[in-house]
Amino acid sequence: VGPEPAAAQAADAAAVAAVSEGFPAFTPAGGYKVETKRDTAFGEPVLFLALSLIIMGVGFLKANISTVVGALYEENDPRRDGGFTIFYVGINLGSLLATAACSYLGFTYGWAYGFGLAGFGMLLGLLTFLIGAPWLEGRGGPPVPLKGRSIFGVPVEAFFWIAGIVAVFPVWMLMQRHEIVQTILIPIALITFVSVVGYTVFRLKGAERSRMLVAQVLIFFSVLFWALFEQAGSSLTLFADQSTQMPSWFNAGYTQMFNPGIIVVGGPIMAALWVWLGKRNREPSTPVKFSVALVLVGAGFLLLSWAAANNFNESFRVPLMILFLTYAFHTIGELCLSPVGLSMITKLSVARVVGLMMGVWFLSSSVAHIVAGWIAAATATDTVAGVVTNPQLALQTYGSIFGTIGWTGVGVGVVLLALSPLLKKGMAGVH
């Protein structure tokens, strides 16, 4: 849909990707062909309207479904982190299957079928939830009943449904002006974070206050992790295309399958590991798991930095196995932080604001995507028709940037590890 796309610098593309998380990752030169056709002047606006509806739907789903998972476990239940890891595996399994099936239908028979299958999958998900809802036994319901409460004379629940529909239209406009999102997202995040800190300090007391403050500290550290981890959709994919040895049948886009594949295989193992350690009172605390995640994501980049300086061929390309190992480090780190972070929010947040805190958790990852775009822009190199003009300089640039962010990740992870006893004390009995 829309006009034929104009050429763009990798740095600009990285910035766009930062505010378009969830859109398809970069496709390497030669791995695609462009055929554009404007069927209607309304095609592009309708596409963005559809995406805006999806965004609002995900906004209602993402924080709340995570809260429901947390409500399935009692406080200090050793199975909680393992349960969230299984939940996380399910998300990635769905991503893996949907990417394969919808892409196949889209490219083979047309995108009406690809998007249609995605919509049918959403419908099946809704039916599954409605049929299985009685098994929740009321868990995950609102801590304060909404019946009888109203806003401007409108019942509270109805008010938020209406507000969600109305909000589609400003989101629709912002979808078409990513530069505005980049400008306002960080100030909005800062205002939100300061408000949450103020609420915690002035409205809460005792264990509730200390637990909420620990949650906010861990959210802050998670921003750096995601800023480094999300190089997968930008600088790491460009690195795969420009500076990695690959078989003729393999292209840089395929490297995006490494992460969900490792999660699907390794996630159940990690879930079982947390439960096994928990039963023996040897499970690491949440701050320690976060520190391990930061060290691992940093170590992955240090491995690439080392390879860029010591392990490349005459074309200045490093072995594909090195890149796979980097993804393995990053994915294990992700399993130590992302599902554990969801679990942490449900454990440390005050019951009446757990949904809000889950939203803050996801908002912090949005900020991290902006930072990730800045980092990716620093790795940009000159290209002509998608081909790097100086492969040696490109490899050296990647190696330098990856080394810097790698040591940053490891260093911050070590700092968090040193702070973990203090943070664990602030968790006031929550593991």
Steps between C-alpha positions, in 0.01 A plus 500: 500500500612858450765647272823327409733529803796732469852394596590555866819499704544213743513752783158637405362150463626411848321801645177402326536144631538637852144633496360213293575209732313196381524593131707272275876527553743621236528289186847484342574630152440230242264313732191664357357680200285811508175508305279794590149567384258762625157341476327778687583830663353360821726194517773644721269681748288185536812293570601737780144504635506120517835509680361759744211269589752221561712730718203592719400135527850399601498783754195346669642148475869515575510645851180331613578147383834519683316614813264202469796260480644654816166460679516123449776470762506575870766731645847338500377200299826356356318412178418861409816582297476162329134566419583832340778334302251245360266791420791669320575184303137499384533858375810414299354175369205698371737753345698225330193323359323821397807636324538181300132442418386858436811585300457188286137581422580866444782443255342199328130587473478867596501705819123484536552134594801575723319768698184292495678210668638738763148625573367144517779416745396794719142373497614152606702658780196691624281189490766300684514763774122524535459121514785461748412803717306291759824314577648827628252480791469878515874565518616810318178690566506866608621546861230767545160412344397746228125450538327819608798725418487755220699773322305802373186298562619210284569160664877458544534190284295647216697826525830324436360296212379822338832674574685210338300538179543879495877462559533307173487824304792688665700177480412483130642850450816423700558183298556724199732742685768292668716809562231630738504171690877520535468855632226445757556142615793562735340809669177303547696209646687734738178663618341158553802366687525808724128473575534134599801579721306786660202273565730241656685745726206709618205257497652168606672386817710214631539186292269627225722805447831311501373231263366757253830690508694181426268431206570847363877457537485171310285660228770766462771235454282313251507799263871444431447128445227557242695779329781250441281197435289678237803547277375167360253680274744763382880499536532122547293431189706751304815339643375162380445641152820703472761325715400134551588191294179325395414206272347591164155379611509704823435873532517752782124492553524137609708601803178638650393138549789434741340675798149347500645161409736504799218618727266221392773241562667654805201661671354180649848408624535838673150467648585158642834634629335781700249257655774245578720765666201649683409169663856482633506864616783573257316706239675836432311811604337718235776768512765229448310365198485852356875544551571168326285617206699822465833317518385250235377764255828685545701180456321432171616832359852449633514169312408681177753774574773238548403326175503830312862548604631142488275257310406617150570387144652684204162666436496635857213276609477305826363142529123461529551282808641801687180693431289200604690477830439871555127444456524204740661721768238769444208257504609330823533850645150579376364191678671620819340844477182526294272230649666557838426872465132430433497277807683768701238764420220275628700412815619846604217729387216605726192304391296809411764631255648177362342564159646852494844369596479241223433789263806684634706184437393494136541879467862464612560251218361758255756751626766233458402465134568870447843462663560188290438709189766749608750219557419340164544834324858516632585179311381629162749474210500628143323279248421515130190308390511313830866394463762623749763714329775420753450157666811537717384834642150361552635206701724729705208733572280214614781359714562833671133575577428142608803505729386823665142390562620152598720629780220737602259210536747290699596795721142596582422134566783481752376819668150353528646178641676704770172676580297178506532432877363849574221458244413156635467651846268766356278227356391433859472124492406462133760286323 
